[in-house]
């Protein structure tokens, strides 16, 4: 069953917000929500240790990511309890900030298939 979340994203120059797994997702879609004026997004991905800022104007959204490999899983949610020997934090899809000085709101859609 897909999971949809609304996430507040801070203005450009702020600390990025990490989008983390809530379900074992095989693909995700990220798009600015229609309830706010689109600002564009600055996205950092874990593949390069969040070092590169990729800019996505509203016209280039949704940003779609798909899992690779044999099982196709893009990420897993938190497993175990913090402090426990079997604790595993949730995987991070990416980190986001607004492309402008105005904060924005994104919808994250996580899909299991």
N, C-alpha and C positions, 0 to 999 in steps of 0.2 A: 504494500500500500504506500503510495507516495506521501511524503511529508513536506508541507509548505510552511515556511517561517518568514516573518517580517523582521528585518534587522536594521537598526539605525546605524548609519555610516557617518563618521565625523568629516569635517572639512579638510581640504588639502593641507598638508603640513602637520596634521595631528598624528597621534599614534594610530596606526592601522588597526582595524578590527579583524580578528581571525574568524573565518568561517570554518567551523568544525563539524564533523560527522555526528548526526543524531541517530542514523539508521545505517545498516550495511548497504551502502549505495553503490550502484553500478554506473550511474550517471547523475549529473546535476545540471541545473540551469540557474543562472543568476541574472536578474534584470531589475532595473530601477522600477519601483512601484509607481503606478499611475496616479496615486494620491498626492504626489509631490512633483514639482517641476524638475525635469531631468537635468542633471548636472554633469553626467559622464562619470566614469570610475577610473581610479588608478589601482591596478591589481598587481600583487606580488605573489609568485608561485613558489612552492617548496622545492621544485626541481633545481632551482638555482639559489637555494638558501635564502629566499625572499630578498635578493640583492637587486633585482631589476624591476623598475617601475614600468609596467605596460599600461598604456592609456586606452580606454574603450569609450568612445562617445556613445550617446544613447542609440544612434543609428546602427552601431555595431553590436548591439545587444539583441537577444540574450547571449550571455557567455555560457557555452555548453562544454562540459568536460565529461569524458567517458573513460571508464576503467580499461586497463589493458591486460594483456596476459591471458592465461588459460581460464581463470575464474572471472575475470572482468571486474573485480571489485575495485572501486575507486578509493574507498576508505571505510574504516570501521569506527563505531562509536566507542565511548569509554567502556572499559571492562574492569570489573572489580571496584573496590572502594579506595579512595586516596589513603595512603599509609599502609595498605595491605601489601603482602609480598607478591600478590598476583595482579597488582594495579597496572593498568595500561591506559594512558590518556587517549582521548579521541584524536583521530587523524585530522590534520588541517588541510582543507581544500585550497585555501588561498587567504590573503590578507587584503583588505580594501580600505580606501579612503575616497572621498569625493574628489572629482577633478577640479573643483572650484573652491572658493572660500565659503560656500554654502553647504551645510550637511545635507545628506540625502537619505533615502530609505530604499532598501533592496528586498526583493522577494527571492528566497532561496528555495528551490524545488529539488528535493532529493528523491530519486527513483530507484527502486530495487531491480528493475528490469530494463 
